Amino acid sequence: MQRRRWLMLAVAMGFGLMGVFASRFIGEHHSRSVETVRVDRIWAAELPDLAGRRQALTQWRGQVVVLNFWAPWCPPCRKEIPGFVSLQQRYGGQGLQFLGVALDQPEPVREYAQAAGINYPILLGGMAAVMLGQAAGNAQGGLPYTLILDRQGQPVISLIGAVSERRMEDLIRPLL
């Protein structure tokens, strides 16, 4: 069982590395269609947080949710996170909720989250997180991958590659 988990995580990381290289060639970010998003699977998902407690995504329904798939070893992921921290601080009181879904083992995620001052929930989940990413429209498994959901829980836009703070702010402000 443990070997299977490691294998699945290795596959997820392989897809993530493909995403890192893809994001270098497609620039800062690339908008994608949300037609393939399985919103029912997103809201049905439960993943553990950094303390190991299972968190249901439904608890954030009714807010503008920015669902970001990332890993601490992913340079474009690390590039965009400070902007997400800033936006969460600025707009959290207006109904914005960033959720980070980390594709890595708990300890490196915990260390990076603390060092970066991440002020929003971080969820973990090897294969479950990969499957959630697929439900969110990330069929290739590239990182970083971001899906924005409106207050009604519907997908608005998905992005692959690092997203600047300014671009993200332009996308979320009309939804608040």
RODO-92007 format. One record per atom (N, C-alpha, C): residue in one letter; x, y, z. Coordinates in pm, whole numbers, padded with zeros to 5 digits, always signed. Example, Ala and Ser with C-alpha at 12.3 -4.5 7.8 and 13.67 -1.06 7.14 Angstrom:
2
A+01319-00569+00780A+01230-00450+00780A+01320-00330+00780S+01285-00225+00708S+01367-00106+00714S+01290+00003+00787
END
This chain:
176
M+00083-00120+00000M+00000+00000+00000M+00087+00126+00000Q+00190+00127+00086Q+00280+00242+00093Q+00353+00261-00040R+00394+00150-00101R+00464+00157-00230R+00373+00218-00336R+00247+00180-00334R+00151+00233-00432R+00133+00384-00414R+00127+00429-00290R+00115+00573-00264R+00234+00648-00320W+00354+00595-00294W+00474+00661-00345W+00475+00663-00497L+00431+00556-00558L+00426+00550-00704L+00329+00654-00758M+00213+00664-00697M+00114+00763-00742M+00166+00904-00722L+00234+00929-00611L+00291+01060-00586L+00400+01090-00689A+00480+00991-00723A+00584+01009-00825A+00522+01043-00960V+00413+00978-00994V+00342+01007-01119V+00290+01150-01116A+00230+01190-01003A+00179+01326-00989A+00291+01428-01003M+00405+01400-00941M+00519+01490-00951M+00571+01497-01094G+00569+01385-01164G+00610+01384-01304G+00522+01474-01388F+00391+01464-01367F+00299+01553-01437F+00325+01698-01397G+00354+01718-01270G+00382+01853-01222G+00504+01912-01288L+00609+01830-01302L+00729+01878-01369L+00701+01913-01514M+00615+01833-01579M+00575+01868-01716M+00508+02004-01716G+00427+02030-01616G+00359+02160-01605G+00456+02273-01582V+00558+02248-01501V+00660+02351-01476V+00727+02388-01608F+00768+02288-01685F+00832+02316-01813F+00735+02381-01911A+00611+02335-01912A+00511+02394-02000A+00488+02540-01965S+00484+02572-01836S+00458+02710-01796S+00571+02803-01839R+00693+02751-01851R+00804+02833-01899R+00783+02871-02046F+00722+02782-02123F+00704+02808-02264F+00577+02887-02294I+00479+02879-02207I+00354+02950-02235I+00346+03082-02160G+00455+03122-02096G+00458+03250-02029G+00404+03243-01889E+00355+03356-01843E+00311+03366-01705E+00196+03271-01674H+00096+03269-01757H-00017+03180-01735H-00091+03162-01866H-00179+03067-01866H-00258+03039-01984H-00399+03005-01937S-00496+03081-01982S-00635+03055-01944S-00685+02931-02017R-00770+02857-01947R-00823+02734-02005R-00974+02733-01988S-01038+02658-02071S-01182+02643-02064S-01222+02570-01937V-01338+02604-01883V-01387+02537-01763V-01495+02434-01798E-01511+02406-01927E-01614+02311-01970E-01592+02170-01916T-01468+02132-01892T-01439+01997-01845T-01439+01984-01692V-01465+02094-01623V-01463+02091-01477V-01583+02011-01425R-01555+01920-01334R-01659+01839-01267R-01685+01900-01131V-01765+02005-01129V-01787+02082-01007V-01848+01997-00895D-01927+01898-00930D-01985+01810-00829D-01876+01735-00753R-01772+01692-00824R-01661+01621-00758R-01577+01714-00672I-01565+01838-00715I-01488+01934-00635I-01556+01955-00500W-01686+01983-00503W-01756+02011-00378W-01775+01886-00292A-01763+01769-00350A-01774+01645-00272A-01640+01604-00210A-01533+01671-00249A-01400+01631-00204A-01374+01664-00058E-01295+01578+00002E-01242+01598+00138E-01095+01560+00134L-01010+01650+00181L-00866+01625+00186L-00813+01663+00323P-00705+01600+00367P-00648+01636+00496P-00575+01770+00490D-00581+01843+00602D-00504+01966+00612D-00365+01934+00669L-00287+02035+00700L-00151+02013+00750L-00147+01946+00887A-00258+01951+00959A-00266+01883+01089A-00322+01742+01076G-00354+01701+00953G-00406+01567+00930G-00557+01555+00945R-00626+01666+00969R-00772+01664+00981R-00835+01676+00843R-00933+01589+00815R-01002+01594+00686R-01088+01719+00678Q-01077+01787+00567Q-01152+01911+00544Q-01240+01894+00421A-01369+01919+00437A-01462+01914+00325A-01459+02048+00253L-01445+02044+00121L-01442+02169+00046L-01574+02245+00057T-01683+02175+00087T-01813+02242+00097T-01816+02350+00204Q-01726+02344+00301Q-01726+02446+00406Q-01695+02585+00351W-01637+02593+00233W-01603+02722+00173W-01702+02762+00063R-01805+02685+00045R-01907+02719-00056R-01974+02850-00015G-02009+02931-00111G-02068+03062-00084G-01965+03174-00087Q-01839+03136-00097Q-01732+03234-00110Q-01674+03224-00251V-01597+03322-00289V-01519+03312-00411V-01399+03227-00374V-01387+03110-00436V-01281+03016-00401V-01177+03012-00513V-01052+03029-00473V-00940+03012-00566V-00871+02883-00524L-00893+02780-00603L-00839+02646-00575L-00708+02632-00652N-00597+02629-00578N-00465+02631-00640N-00390+02502-00610F-00353+02430-00716F-00275+02306-00705F-00128+02343-00723W-00046+02302-00628W+00093+02345-00625W+00179+02243-00553A+00309+02269-00552A+00405+02188-00477A+00521+02279-00437P+00583+02254-00322P+00692+02341-00278P+00817+02332-00366W+00832+02225-00443W+00948+02210-00530W+00926+02273-00668C+00811+02333-00691C+00771+02390-00820C+00802+02540-00824P+00905+02584-00901P+00940+02727-00903P+00825+02821-00942P+00745+02792-01047P+00634+02883-01077P+00531+02890-00963C+00513+02779-00892C+00421+02779-00776C+00473+02876-00670R+00601+02865-00641R+00661+02949-00538R+00657+03097-00580K+00661+03122-00709K+00658+03259-00760K+00522+03325-00734E+00414+03250-00749E+00281+03311-00738E+00227+03317-00594I+00278+03236-00505I+00222+03227-00369I+00227+03359-00292P+00334+03438-00296P+00331+03565-00221P+00215+03656-00263G+00182+03657-00390G+00067+03736-00437G-00064+03682-00383F-00075+03550-00374F-00196+03489-00318F-00211+03524-00170V-00100+03522-00098V-00101+03559+00044V-00152+03703+00059S-00100+03792-00024S-00140+03932-00020S-00288+03949-00052L-00336+03881-00155L-00477+03892-00193L-00570+03832-00088Q-00529+03722-00026Q-00610+03663+00080Q-00624+03761+00196Q-00514+03827+00228Q-00517+03925+00338Q-00607+04043+00300R-00597+04089+00179R-00669+04208+00135R-00819+04182+00117Y-00857+04066+00061Y-00996+04042+00024Y-01066+03931+00101G-00997+03867+00195G-01058+03760+00271G-01185+03803+00343G-01186+03924+00394G-01303+03976+00463G-01421+04004+00372Q-01396+04003+00241Q-01503+04027+00144Q-01553+03898+00081G-01509+03785+00134G-01560+03658+00084G-01469+03585-00012L-01340+03617-00011L-01244+03546-00095L-01176+03438-00011Q-01163+03319-00067Q-01092+03213+00003Q-00999+03138-00092F-00869+03155-00072F-00772+03073-00142F-00764+02939-00072L-00749+02833-00147L-00726+02698-00095L-00609+02640-00172G-00504+02604-00102G-00390+02542-00166G-00399+02391-00154V-00387+02322-00266V-00384+02175-00266V-00242+02135-00305A-00168+02087-00206A-00026+02058-00224A-00004+01914-00267L+00078+01896-00368L+00114+01764-00418L+00256+01731-00372D+00266+01698-00246D+00395+01661-00188D+00368+01601-00051Q+00472+01555+00012Q+00461+01499+00146Q+00436+01612+00247P+00374+01581+00361P+00336+01686+00456P+00451+01773+00507E+00565+01715+00540E+00671+01794+00602E+00726+01904+00511P+00762+01876+00385P+00810+01987+00301P+00702+02092+00276V+00576+02050+00269V+00467+02145+00250V+00455+02233+00374R+00456+02172+00489R+00446+02245+00616R+00561+02346+00629E+00682+02303+00599E+00799+02391+00610E+00787+02510+00515Y+00748+02482+00390Y+00736+02592+00293Y+00622+02686+00332A+00508+02631+00373A+00393+02714+00410A+00430+02809+00523Q+00504+02759+00620Q+00544+02843+00733Q+00643+02950+00688A+00743+02909+00610A+00844+03004+00564A+00784+03113+00475A+00684+03077+00393A+00621+03172+00301A+00510+03253+00367G+00473+03218+00489G+00366+03291+00558G+00230+03269+00494I+00206+03150+00443I+00077+03122+00379I-00034+03136+00483N-00132+03221+00450N-00240+03257+00541N-00375+03200+00498Y-00372+03096+00421Y-00495+03030+00378Y-00478+02880+00395P-00589+02805+00395P-00579+02661+00419P-00498+02589+00312I-00416+02496+00359I-00340+02408+00272I-00392+02267+00294L-00428+02202+00186L-00476+02065+00190L-00373+01976+00122L-00366+01852+00167L-00271+01755+00114L-00346+01639+00050G-00276+01565-00032G-00343+01446-00080G-00284+01385-00203G-00187+01305-00195G-00130+01232-00308G-00226+01209-00423M-00274+01087-00436M-00359+01051-00549M-00495+01120-00543A-00548+01141-00423A-00677+01210-00410A-00667+01353-00466A-00553+01418-00442A-00533+01553-00493A-00518+01552-00645V-00451+01451-00698V-00438+01438-00844V-00576+01420-00906M-00658+01335-00846M-00793+01313-00898M-00878+01440-00886L-00861+01515-00777L-00933+01641-00763L-00888+01739-00870G-00759+01742-00899G-00708+01827-01006G-00769+01791-01140Q-00784+01663-01167Q-00848+01621-01291Q-00993+01665-01295A-01063+01650-01183A-01203+01696-01175A-01211+01847-01196A-01104+01919-01154A-01100+02064-01168A-01059+02106-01310G-01039+02009-01399G-01008+02041-01538G-00862+02032-01575N-00777+01986-01486N-00634+01977-01511N-00597+01837-01557A-00639+01801-01677A-00619+01666-01729A-00471+01630-01742Q-00386+01728-01774Q-00243+01700-01793Q-00167+01696-01661G-00225+01748-01553G-00159+01745-01424G-00049+01847-01408G-00049+01954-01488G+00054+02057-01477G+00041+02139-01351L+00153+02194-01306L+00155+02280-01188L+00226+02410-01222P+00186+02519-01163P+00066+02534-01083P-00058+02535-01171Y-00167+02496-01111Y-00297+02496-01179Y-00396+02561-01084T-00473+02655-01134T-00566+02731-01050T-00704+02733-01113L-00803+02709-01030L-00943+02716-01072L-01013+02817-00982I-01084+02911-01043I-01160+03010-00967I-01308+02972-00975L-01370+02964-00857L-01513+02933-00846L-01585+03054-00788D-01703+03087-00845D-01778+03202-00796D-01855+03167-00669R-01929+03262-00615R-02003+03241-00490R-02110+03134-00502Q-02155+03106-00623Q-02254+03001-00645Q-02187+02864-00659G-02054+02862-00651G-01980+02736-00660G-01953+02691-00802Q-01972+02780-00898Q-01951+02746-01038Q-01814+02792-01087P-01751+02712-01173P-01619+02750-01225P-01628+02872-01316V-01533+02963-01299V-01530+03085-01380V-01416+03078-01481I-01297+03043-01433I-01180+03035-01521I-01079+02940-01458S-01002+02875-01541S-00890+02795-01492S-00764+02844-01560L-00654+02834-01487L-00527+02887-01534L-00417+02785-01508I-00329+02769-01604I-00211+02685-01582I-00089+02775-01595G+00005+02754-01505G+00123+02840-01500G+00106+02943-01389A+00215+03012-01358A+00213+03112-01252A+00124+03229-01290V+00047+03277-01194V-00043+03390-01215V+00006+03505-01128S+00022+03622-01189S+00068+03738-01112S-00043+03786-01018E-00002+03856-00916E-00098+03911-00820E-00196+04004-00891R-00146+04086-00979R-00233+04182-01050R-00336+04111-01137R-00292+04009-01210R-00386+03933-01295R-00491+03864-01210M-00448+03802-01100M-00544+03735-01012M-00643+03836-00954E-00594+03950-00914E-00684+04052-00858E-00787+04096-00962D-00743+04113-01086D-00837+04150-01193D-00945+04044-01213L-00911+03919-01190L-01008+03810-01208L-01105+03797-01090I-01057+03820-00968I-01142+03795-00852I-01228+03916-00811R-01180+04036-00831R-01254+04154-00783R-01397+04160-00835P-01423+04134-00964P-01563+04138-01010P-01652+04032-00945L-01594+03928-00890L-01672+03818-00831L-01708+03845-00685L-01640+03941-00623L-01662+03966-00480L-01786+04044-00454
END
